């Protein structure tokens, strides 16, 4: 919603202010059909040269995050804490062997099946199951587990935020490409130097539209889109930090309630449930082996 309002402001207030101040929009409209394709063609071409096919293909999908935001909502954070609480309590009461049937076939698990959003997120599910699987294999050093998870999260975040960083790179280059387009407009104008001042003025104004469009598209559209995508991935990363902190706390011998509280502290403030709320939810959870 705010992204749509922002885009409306970017177009209406800038161009509207220009017209109210006495600017002739006809010059921009006349030059735009020629200058805009050159600007976009140069920027998209550079984008394809600079980035891998996976990033290019994922760009349109990632733009959805600008309007939808992070995929994890308040209920998802509560569900994750409840899921991890059940797993920790099961391991605490019945031992590591009790979780094997759940992590080997999570789709058939009576615990994981209660939380379909997490069950269908491959990375979050794999992070939980693979970490618990290493525990059943004998790797129970909290520092080693935490270091292993951190490396996984770092790699995942780097790959997930690739589109955002690529768009930021495009935004950084757009003003320079706008200058290239403007210079071509000046070259065209110089070829008509014998024309009257009225015509030359219009041609120079049209040439400057290239610089304007480069700066405008870079800082009013592409850069904000890139920041929004990166911020969404940063927020989604917190969801994975919860998994790390809860499981590491469990390895350090903390009670399931304490481990859950360690994870609750990582939830973004806008979604964070209260201690009392999670205590009430966890008290109603039944552990099944």
VEXRO-738722 format. One record per residue (C-alpha): residue number from 0; residue in three letters; y, z negated, x. Coordinates in nm, 3 decimals, always signed. Example, Ala and Ser with C-alpha at 12.3 -4.5 7.8 and 13.67 -1.06 7.14 Angstrom:
<recs>
<k=0&r=Ala&c2=-0.450&c3=-0.780&c1=+1.230> .
<k=1&r=Ser&c2=-0.106&c3=-0.714&c1=+1.367> .
</recs>
This chain:
<recs>
<k=0&r=Unk&c2=+0.000&c3=+0.000&c1=+0.000> .
<k=1&r=Unk&c2=+0.248&c3=-0.099&c1=+0.272> .
<k=2&r=Unk&c2=+0.150&c3=+0.207&c1=+0.477> .
<k=3&r=Unk&c2=+0.240&c3=+0.435&c1=+0.185> .
<k=4&r=Unk&c2=+0.573&c3=+0.256&c1=+0.132> .
<k=5&r=Unk&c2=+0.641&c3=+0.286&c1=+0.505> .
<k=6&r=Unk&c2=+0.578&c3=+0.661&c1=+0.504> .
<k=7&r=Unk&c2=+0.807&c3=+0.705&c1=+0.204> .
<k=8&r=Unk&c2=+1.082&c3=+0.512&c1=+0.385> .
<k=9&r=Unk&c2=+1.033&c3=+0.719&c1=+0.700> .
<k=10&r=Unk&c2=+1.092&c3=+1.044&c1=+0.510> .
<k=11&r=Unk&c2=+1.337&c3=+0.945&c1=+0.238> .
<k=12&r=Unk&c2=+1.571&c3=+0.715&c1=+0.431> .
<k=13&r=Unk&c2=+1.597&c3=+0.925&c1=+0.748> .
<k=14&r=Unk&c2=+1.641&c3=+1.266&c1=+0.586> .
<k=15&r=Unk&c2=+1.833&c3=+1.116&c1=+0.293> .
<k=16&r=Unk&c2=+2.070&c3=+0.936&c1=+0.528> .
<k=17&r=Unk&c2=+2.123&c3=+1.256&c1=+0.724> .
<k=18&r=Unk&c2=+2.215&c3=+1.444&c1=+0.408> .
<k=19&r=Unk&c2=+2.439&c3=+1.167&c1=+0.275> .
<k=20&r=Unk&c2=+2.625&c3=+1.169&c1=+0.608> .
<k=21&r=Unk&c2=+2.702&c3=+1.536&c1=+0.556> .
<k=22&r=Unk&c2=+2.419&c3=+1.689&c1=+0.759> .
<k=23&r=Unk&c2=+2.305&c3=+2.036&c1=+0.660> .
<k=24&r=Unk&c2=+1.936&c3=+2.015&c1=+0.577> .
<k=25&r=Unk&c2=+1.925&c3=+2.396&c1=+0.559> .
<k=26&r=Unk&c2=+1.933&c3=+2.420&c1=+0.941> .
<k=27&r=Unk&c2=+1.627&c3=+2.193&c1=+0.970> .
<k=28&r=Unk&c2=+1.440&c3=+2.370&c1=+0.691> .
<k=29&r=Unk&c2=+1.518&c3=+2.709&c1=+0.842> .
<k=30&r=Unk&c2=+1.392&c3=+2.608&c1=+1.190> .
<k=31&r=Unk&c2=+1.095&c3=+2.396&c1=+1.081> .
<k=32&r=Unk&c2=+0.854&c3=+2.682&c1=+0.990> .
<k=33&r=Unk&c2=+0.884&c3=+2.809&c1=+1.347> .
<k=34&r=Unk&c2=+0.927&c3=+2.489&c1=+1.547> .
<k=35&r=Unk&c2=+0.680&c3=+2.263&c1=+1.365> .
<k=36&r=Unk&c2=+0.373&c3=+2.488&c1=+1.423> .
<k=37&r=Unk&c2=+0.461&c3=+2.509&c1=+1.792> .
<k=38&r=Unk&c2=+0.499&c3=+2.131&c1=+1.813> .
<k=39&r=Unk&c2=+0.179&c3=+2.054&c1=+1.624> .
<k=40&r=Unk&c2=-0.013&c3=+2.330&c1=+1.800> .
<k=41&r=Unk&c2=+0.085&c3=+2.198&c1=+2.141> .
<k=42&r=Unk&c2=+0.010&c3=+1.835&c1=+2.051> .
<k=43&r=Unk&c2=-0.327&c3=+1.908&c1=+1.885> .
<k=44&r=Unk&c2=-0.426&c3=+2.136&c1=+2.170> .
<k=45&r=Unk&c2=-0.345&c3=+1.865&c1=+2.423> .
<k=46&r=Unk&c2=-0.531&c3=+1.613&c1=+2.203> .
<k=47&r=Unk&c2=-0.847&c3=+1.827&c1=+2.215> .
<k=48&r=Unk&c2=-0.817&c3=+1.872&c1=+2.592> .
<k=49&r=Unk&c2=-0.767&c3=+1.500&c1=+2.656> .
<k=50&r=Unk&c2=-1.040&c3=+1.355&c1=+2.432> .
<k=51&r=Unk&c2=-1.414&c3=+1.380&c1=+2.385> .
<k=52&r=Unk&c2=-1.558&c3=+1.556&c1=+2.078> .
<k=53&r=Unk&c2=-1.672&c3=+1.223&c1=+1.931> .
<k=54&r=Unk&c2=-1.316&c3=+1.091&c1=+1.935> .
<k=55&r=Unk&c2=-1.176&c3=+1.411&c1=+1.785> .
<k=56&r=Unk&c2=-1.435&c3=+1.414&c1=+1.505> .
<k=57&r=Unk&c2=-1.378&c3=+1.047&c1=+1.429> .
<k=58&r=Unk&c2=-0.999&c3=+1.079&c1=+1.412> .
<k=59&r=Unk&c2=-0.975&c3=+1.172&c1=+1.043> .
<k=60&r=Unk&c2=-1.220&c3=+0.898&c1=+0.946> .
<k=61&r=Unk&c2=-1.026&c3=+0.638&c1=+1.144> .
<k=62&r=Unk&c2=-0.701&c3=+0.734&c1=+0.972> .
<k=63&r=Unk&c2=-0.847&c3=+0.576&c1=+0.660> .
<k=64&r=Unk&c2=-0.803&c3=+0.235&c1=+0.823> .
<k=65&r=Unk&c2=-0.427&c3=+0.281&c1=+0.800> .
<k=66&r=Unk&c2=-0.451&c3=+0.258&c1=+0.421> .
<k=67&r=Unk&c2=-0.765&c3=+0.046&c1=+0.382> .
<k=68&r=Unk&c2=-0.717&c3=-0.197&c1=+0.671> .
<k=69&r=Unk&c2=-1.005&c3=-0.384&c1=+0.833> .
<k=70&r=Unk&c2=-1.345&c3=-0.338&c1=+0.669> .
<k=71&r=Unk&c2=-1.405&c3=-0.715&c1=+0.665> .
<k=72&r=Unk&c2=-1.248&c3=-0.914&c1=+0.383> .
<k=73&r=Unk&c2=-1.228&c3=-1.286&c1=+0.308> .
<k=74&r=Unk&c2=-1.568&c3=-1.300&c1=+0.136> .
<k=75&r=Unk&c2=-1.735&c3=-1.123&c1=+0.428> .
<k=76&r=Unk&c2=-1.624&c3=-1.396&c1=+0.667> .
<k=77&r=Unk&c2=-1.766&c3=-1.663&c1=+0.437> .
<k=78&r=Unk&c2=-2.091&c3=-1.467&c1=+0.408> .
<k=79&r=Unk&c2=-2.119&c3=-1.439&c1=+0.786> .
<k=80&r=Unk&c2=-2.072&c3=-1.813&c1=+0.832> .
<k=81&r=Unk&c2=-2.333&c3=-1.883&c1=+0.566> .
<k=82&r=Unk&c2=-2.578&c3=-1.638&c1=+0.722> .
<k=83&r=Unk&c2=-2.538&c3=-1.786&c1=+1.069> .
<k=84&r=Unk&c2=-2.559&c3=-2.137&c1=+0.926> .
<k=85&r=Unk&c2=-2.893&c3=-2.056&c1=+0.762> .
<k=86&r=Unk&c2=-3.030&c3=-1.906&c1=+1.084> .
<k=87&r=Unk&c2=-2.913&c3=-2.199&c1=+1.295> .
<k=88&r=Unk&c2=-3.052&c3=-2.451&c1=+1.049> .
<k=89&r=Unk&c2=-3.384&c3=-2.267&c1=+1.037> .
<k=90&r=Unk&c2=-3.409&c3=-2.269&c1=+1.416> .
<k=91&r=Unk&c2=-3.307&c3=-2.633&c1=+1.429> .
<k=92&r=Unk&c2=-3.562&c3=-2.747&c1=+1.173> .
<k=93&r=Unk&c2=-3.857&c3=-2.512&c1=+1.236> .
<k=94&r=Unk&c2=-3.802&c3=-2.373&c1=+1.584> .
<k=95&r=Unk&c2=-3.725&c3=-2.028&c1=+1.723> .
<k=96&r=Unk&c2=-4.055&c3=-1.886&c1=+1.606> .
<k=97&r=Unk&c2=-3.940&c3=-1.925&c1=+1.244> .
<k=98&r=Unk&c2=-3.664&c3=-1.664&c1=+1.280> .
<k=99&r=Unk&c2=-3.886&c3=-1.389&c1=+1.421> .
<k=100&r=Unk&c2=-3.988&c3=-1.254&c1=+1.082> .
<k=101&r=Unk&c2=-3.620&c3=-1.233&c1=+0.982> .
<k=102&r=Unk&c2=-3.485&c3=-1.059&c1=+1.294> .
<k=103&r=Unk&c2=-3.776&c3=-0.815&c1=+1.326> .
<k=104&r=Unk&c2=-3.746&c3=-0.692&c1=+0.966> .
<k=105&r=Unk&c2=-3.397&c3=-0.793&c1=+0.848> .
<k=106&r=Unk&c2=-3.411&c3=-0.556&c1=+0.550> .
<k=107&r=Unk&c2=-3.704&c3=-0.757&c1=+0.417> .
<k=108&r=Unk&c2=-3.561&c3=-1.094&c1=+0.515> .
<k=109&r=Unk&c2=-3.488&c3=-1.347&c1=+0.243> .
<k=110&r=Unk&c2=-3.187&c3=-1.460&c1=+0.450> .
<k=111&r=Unk&c2=-3.027&c3=-1.129&c1=+0.553> .
<k=112&r=Unk&c2=-3.084&c3=-0.968&c1=+0.213> .
<k=113&r=Unk&c2=-2.843&c3=-1.221&c1=+0.060> .
<k=114&r=Unk&c2=-2.558&c3=-1.061&c1=+0.255> .
<k=115&r=Unk&c2=-2.577&c3=-0.680&c1=+0.213> .
<k=116&r=Unk&c2=-2.240&c3=-0.604&c1=+0.376> .
<k=117&r=Unk&c2=-2.359&c3=-0.757&c1=+0.703> .
<k=118&r=Unk&c2=-2.707&c3=-0.613&c1=+0.664> .
<k=119&r=Unk&c2=-2.564&c3=-0.262&c1=+0.647> .
<k=120&r=Unk&c2=-2.330&c3=-0.300&c1=+0.944> .
<k=121&r=Unk&c2=-2.547&c3=-0.182&c1=+1.231> .
<k=122&r=Unk&c2=-2.355&c3=-0.336&c1=+1.519> .
<k=123&r=Unk&c2=-2.309&c3=-0.682&c1=+1.364> .
<k=124&r=Unk&c2=-2.672&c3=-0.689&c1=+1.252> .
<k=125&r=Unk&c2=-2.800&c3=-0.574&c1=+1.592> .
<k=126&r=Unk&c2=-2.579&c3=-0.827&c1=+1.770> .
<k=127&r=Unk&c2=-2.730&c3=-1.112&c1=+1.570> .
<k=128&r=Unk&c2=-3.089&c3=-0.992&c1=+1.585> .
<k=129&r=Unk&c2=-3.085&c3=-0.886&c1=+1.950> .
<k=130&r=Unk&c2=-2.927&c3=-1.214&c1=+2.058> .
<k=131&r=Unk&c2=-3.184&c3=-1.418&c1=+1.866> .
<k=132&r=Unk&c2=-3.458&c3=-1.193&c1=+2.000> .
<k=133&r=Unk&c2=-3.357&c3=-1.278&c1=+2.358> .
<k=134&r=Unk&c2=-3.379&c3=-1.645&c1=+2.266> .
<k=135&r=Unk&c2=-3.736&c3=-1.605&c1=+2.147> .
<k=136&r=Unk&c2=-3.811&c3=-1.434&c1=+2.481> .
<k=137&r=Unk&c2=-3.700&c3=-1.742&c1=+2.671> .
<k=138&r=Unk&c2=-3.336&c3=-1.669&c1=+2.762> .
<k=139&r=Unk&c2=-3.171&c3=-1.988&c1=+2.641> .
<k=140&r=Unk&c2=-2.890&c3=-2.039&c1=+2.893> .
<k=141&r=Unk&c2=-2.567&c3=-2.055&c1=+2.685> .
<k=142&r=Unk&c2=-2.350&c3=-1.915&c1=+2.964> .
<k=143&r=Unk&c2=-2.583&c3=-1.620&c1=+3.020> .
<k=144&r=Unk&c2=-2.601&c3=-1.543&c1=+2.649> .
<k=145&r=Unk&c2=-2.223&c3=-1.570&c1=+2.610> .
<k=146&r=Unk&c2=-2.163&c3=-1.342&c1=+2.908> .
<k=147&r=Unk&c2=-2.411&c3=-1.087&c1=+2.772> .
<k=148&r=Unk&c2=-2.247&c3=-1.086&c1=+2.430> .
<k=149&r=Unk&c2=-1.898&c3=-1.056&c1=+2.581> .
<k=150&r=Unk&c2=-2.004&c3=-0.744&c1=+2.772> .
<k=151&r=Unk&c2=-2.144&c3=-0.591&c1=+2.453> .
<k=152&r=Unk&c2=-1.827&c3=-0.672&c1=+2.260> .
<k=153&r=Unk&c2=-1.604&c3=-0.532&c1=+2.533> .
<k=154&r=Unk&c2=-1.793&c3=-0.203&c1=+2.533> .
<k=155&r=Unk&c2=-1.801&c3=-0.184&c1=+2.155> .
<k=156&r=Unk&c2=-1.428&c3=-0.254&c1=+2.120> .
<k=157&r=Unk&c2=-1.343&c3=+0.006&c1=+2.384> .
<k=158&r=Unk&c2=-1.541&c3=+0.269&c1=+2.196> .
<k=159&r=Unk&c2=-1.420&c3=+0.164&c1=+1.851> .
<k=160&r=Unk&c2=-1.051&c3=+0.169&c1=+1.948> .
<k=161&r=Unk&c2=-1.077&c3=+0.506&c1=+2.126> .
<k=162&r=Unk&c2=-0.914&c3=+0.698&c1=+1.839> .
<k=163&r=Unk&c2=-0.621&c3=+0.457&c1=+1.823> .
<k=164&r=Unk&c2=-0.558&c3=+0.487&c1=+2.196> .
<k=165&r=Unk&c2=-0.594&c3=+0.866&c1=+2.177> .
<k=166&r=Unk&c2=-0.333&c3=+0.884&c1=+1.902> .
<k=167&r=Unk&c2=-0.104&c3=+0.663&c1=+2.106> .
<k=168&r=Unk&c2=-0.145&c3=+0.909&c1=+2.391> .
<k=169&r=Unk&c2=-0.045&c3=+1.189&c1=+2.154> .
<k=170&r=Unk&c2=+0.260&c3=+0.991&c1=+2.045> .
<k=171&r=Unk&c2=+0.363&c3=+0.944&c1=+2.409> .
<k=172&r=Unk&c2=+0.344&c3=+1.319&c1=+2.469> .
<k=173&r=Unk&c2=+0.508&c3=+1.446&c1=+2.149> .
<k=174&r=Unk&c2=+0.872&c3=+1.395&c1=+2.261> .
<k=175&r=Unk&c2=+0.806&c3=+1.601&c1=+2.575> .
<k=176&r=Unk&c2=+0.638&c3=+1.876&c1=+2.371> .
<k=177&r=Unk&c2=+0.941&c3=+1.866&c1=+2.141> .
<k=178&r=Unk&c2=+1.161&c3=+1.931&c1=+2.445> .
<k=179&r=Unk&c2=+0.942&c3=+2.229&c1=+2.539> .
<k=180&r=Unk&c2=+0.989&c3=+2.371&c1=+2.187> .
<k=181&r=Unk&c2=+1.364&c3=+2.306&c1=+2.207> .
<k=182&r=Unk&c2=+1.390&c3=+2.480&c1=+2.544> .
<k=183&r=Unk&c2=+1.219&c3=+2.786&c1=+2.397> .
<k=184&r=Unk&c2=+1.478&c3=+2.777&c1=+2.119> .
<k=185&r=Unk&c2=+1.756&c3=+2.767&c1=+2.377> .
<k=186&r=Unk&c2=+1.599&c3=+3.061&c1=+2.561> .
<k=187&r=Unk&c2=+1.600&c3=+3.252&c1=+2.232> .
<k=188&r=Unk&c2=+1.964&c3=+3.154&c1=+2.176> .
<k=189&r=Unk&c2=+2.071&c3=+3.269&c1=+2.523> .
<k=190&r=Unk&c2=+1.926&c3=+3.610&c1=+2.446> .
<k=191&r=Unk&c2=+2.179&c3=+3.631&c1=+2.163> .
<k=192&r=Unk&c2=+2.479&c3=+3.503&c1=+2.358> .
<k=193&r=Unk&c2=+2.692&c3=+3.793&c1=+2.235> .
<k=194&r=Unk&c2=+2.673&c3=+3.671&c1=+1.877> .
<k=195&r=Unk&c2=+2.969&c3=+3.499&c1=+1.703> .
<k=196&r=Unk&c2=+3.005&c3=+3.115&c1=+1.743> .
<k=197&r=Unk&c2=+2.892&c3=+3.054&c1=+1.384> .
<k=198&r=Unk&c2=+2.557&c3=+3.223&c1=+1.448> .
<k=199&r=Unk&c2=+2.517&c3=+3.065&c1=+1.793> .
<k=200&r=Unk&c2=+2.588&c3=+2.721&c1=+1.652> .
<k=201&r=Unk&c2=+2.316&c3=+2.767&c1=+1.391> .
<k=202&r=Unk&c2=+2.072&c3=+2.888&c1=+1.655> .
<k=203&r=Unk&c2=+2.146&c3=+2.596&c1=+1.889> .
<k=204&r=Unk&c2=+2.110&c3=+2.354&c1=+1.599> .
<k=205&r=Unk&c2=+1.775&c3=+2.510&c1=+1.515> .
<k=206&r=Unk&c2=+1.663&c3=+2.478&c1=+1.877> .
<k=207&r=Unk&c2=+1.747&c3=+2.106&c1=+1.876> .
<k=208&r=Unk&c2=+1.521&c3=+2.061&c1=+1.574> .
<k=209&r=Unk&c2=+1.226&c3=+2.085&c1=+1.816> .
<k=210&r=Unk&c2=+1.346&c3=+1.779&c1=+2.008> .
<k=211&r=Unk&c2=+1.416&c3=+1.597&c1=+1.683> .
<k=212&r=Unk&c2=+1.071&c3=+1.672&c1=+1.541> .
<k=213&r=Unk&c2=+0.897&c3=+1.566&c1=+1.863> .
<k=214&r=Unk&c2=+1.068&c3=+1.226&c1=+1.869> .
<k=215&r=Unk&c2=+1.050&c3=+1.183&c1=+1.491> .
<k=216&r=Unk&c2=+0.678&c3=+1.262&c1=+1.456> .
<k=217&r=Unk&c2=+0.594&c3=+1.056&c1=+1.766> .
<k=218&r=Unk&c2=+0.772&c3=+0.731&c1=+1.681> .
<k=219&r=Unk&c2=+0.787&c3=+0.742&c1=+1.302> .
<k=220&r=Unk&c2=+0.438&c3=+0.875&c1=+1.223> .
<k=221&r=Unk&c2=+0.181&c3=+0.905&c1=+1.504> .
<k=222&r=Unk&c2=+0.262&c3=+0.586&c1=+1.699> .
<k=223&r=Unk&c2=+0.259&c3=+0.364&c1=+1.385> .
<k=224&r=Unk&c2=-0.072&c3=+0.522&c1=+1.281> .
<k=225&r=Unk&c2=-0.218&c3=+0.447&c1=+1.624> .
<k=226&r=Unk&c2=-0.094&c3=+0.086&c1=+1.614> .
<k=227&r=Unk&c2=-0.238&c3=+0.033&c1=+1.267> .
<k=228&r=Unk&c2=-0.582&c3=+0.162&c1=+1.373> .
<k=229&r=Unk&c2=-0.585&c3=-0.050&c1=+1.690> .
<k=230&r=Unk&c2=-0.476&c3=-0.360&c1=+1.495> .
<k=231&r=Unk&c2=-0.756&c3=-0.306&c1=+1.242> .
<k=232&r=Unk&c2=-1.014&c3=-0.289&c1=+1.520> .
<k=233&r=Unk&c2=-0.867&c3=-0.600&c1=+1.684> .
<k=234&r=Unk&c2=-0.912&c3=-0.782&c1=+1.354> .
<k=235&r=Unk&c2=-1.268&c3=-0.652&c1=+1.314> .
<k=236&r=Unk&c2=-1.342&c3=-0.779&c1=+1.664> .
<k=237&r=Unk&c2=-1.280&c3=-1.134&c1=+1.539> .
<k=238&r=Unk&c2=-1.576&c3=-1.092&c1=+1.306> .
<k=239&r=Unk&c2=-1.798&c3=-1.035&c1=+1.609> .
<k=240&r=Unk&c2=-1.645&c3=-1.326&c1=+1.800> .
<k=241&r=Unk&c2=-1.767&c3=-1.552&c1=+1.520> .
<k=242&r=Unk&c2=-2.126&c3=-1.440&c1=+1.583> .
<k=243&r=Unk&c2=-2.089&c3=-1.514&c1=+1.954> .
<k=244&r=Unk&c2=-1.931&c3=-1.856&c1=+1.908> .
<k=245&r=Unk&c2=-2.175&c3=-1.978&c1=+1.644> .
<k=246&r=Unk&c2=-2.487&c3=-1.872&c1=+1.835> .
<k=247&r=Unk&c2=-2.358&c3=-2.006&c1=+2.168> .
<k=248&r=Unk&c2=-2.266&c3=-2.337&c1=+2.002> .
<k=249&r=Unk&c2=-2.618&c3=-2.357&c1=+1.862> .
<k=250&r=Unk&c2=-2.760&c3=-2.300&c1=+2.210> .
<k=251&r=Unk&c2=-2.549&c3=-2.586&c1=+2.339> .
<k=252&r=Unk&c2=-2.733&c3=-2.815&c1=+2.098> .
<k=253&r=Unk&c2=-2.467&c3=-2.855&c1=+1.832> .
<k=254&r=Unk&c2=-2.559&c3=-2.919&c1=+1.470> .
<k=255&r=Unk&c2=-2.548&c3=-2.615&c1=+1.235> .
<k=256&r=Unk&c2=-2.241&c3=-2.756&c1=+1.059> .
<k=257&r=Unk&c2=-2.056&c3=-2.789&c1=+1.390> .
<k=258&r=Unk&c2=-2.164&c3=-2.442&c1=+1.503> .
<k=259&r=Unk&c2=-2.036&c3=-2.302&c1=+1.174> .
<k=260&r=Unk&c2=-1.703&c3=-2.479&c1=+1.226> .
<k=261&r=Unk&c2=-1.673&c3=-2.321&c1=+1.572> .
<k=262&r=Unk&c2=-1.707&c3=-1.983&c1=+1.404> .
<k=263&r=Unk&c2=-1.464&c3=-2.069&c1=+1.124> .
<k=264&r=Unk&c2=-1.194&c3=-2.128&c1=+1.386> .
<k=265&r=Unk&c2=-1.214&c3=-1.759&c1=+1.485> .
<k=266&r=Unk&c2=-1.144&c3=-1.625&c1=+1.135> .
<k=267&r=Unk&c2=-0.797&c3=-1.466&c1=+1.096> .
<k=268&r=Unk&c2=-0.563&c3=-1.707&c1=+0.920> .
<k=269&r=Unk&c2=-0.517&c3=-1.478&c1=+0.619> .
<k=270&r=Unk&c2=-0.891&c3=-1.496&c1=+0.544> .
<k=271&r=Unk&c2=-0.984&c3=-1.837&c1=+0.683> .
<k=272&r=Unk&c2=-1.156&c3=-2.068&c1=+0.432> .
<k=273&r=Unk&c2=-1.094&c3=-2.440&c1=+0.449> .
<k=274&r=Unk&c2=-1.334&c3=-2.685&c1=+0.610> .
<k=275&r=Unk&c2=-1.407&c3=-2.838&c1=+0.268> .
<k=276&r=Unk&c2=-1.480&c3=-2.497&c1=+0.117> .
<k=277&r=Unk&c2=-1.735&c3=-2.409&c1=+0.383> .
<k=278&r=Unk&c2=-1.889&c3=-2.754&c1=+0.366> .
<k=279&r=Unk&c2=-1.942&c3=-2.710&c1=-0.008> .
<k=280&r=Unk&c2=-2.090&c3=-2.362&c1=+0.040> .
<k=281&r=Unk&c2=-2.327&c3=-2.473&c1=+0.317> .
<k=282&r=Unk&c2=-2.446&c3=-2.774&c1=+0.117> .
<k=283&r=Unk&c2=-2.578&c3=-2.536&c1=-0.151> .
<k=284&r=Unk&c2=-2.769&c3=-2.316&c1=+0.092> .
<k=285&r=Unk&c2=-3.145&c3=-2.351&c1=+0.106> .
<k=286&r=Unk&c2=-3.337&c3=-2.269&c1=+0.422> .
<k=287&r=Unk&c2=-3.654&c3=-2.069&c1=+0.371> .
<k=288&r=Unk&c2=-3.892&c3=-2.008&c1=+0.660> .
</recs>
